[in-house]
């Protein structure tokens, strides 16, 4: 594998990680949070940084 292919793979991975952490509803970034109450207390989840305007959440996999 030449260096250009290695660089291309790195860029694709970086772009995937960047765009996979965007809110599908509003396009803002997703932030790792910890549930403070309820049945999921103590569990981590991704929440939209535009909260409370956007209330999208995603589970941590």
Secondary structure by P-SEA (a helix, b strand, c coil): ccaaaaaaaaaaaaaaaaaaacccccccbbbbbbbcccccccbbbbbbccccccccccccc
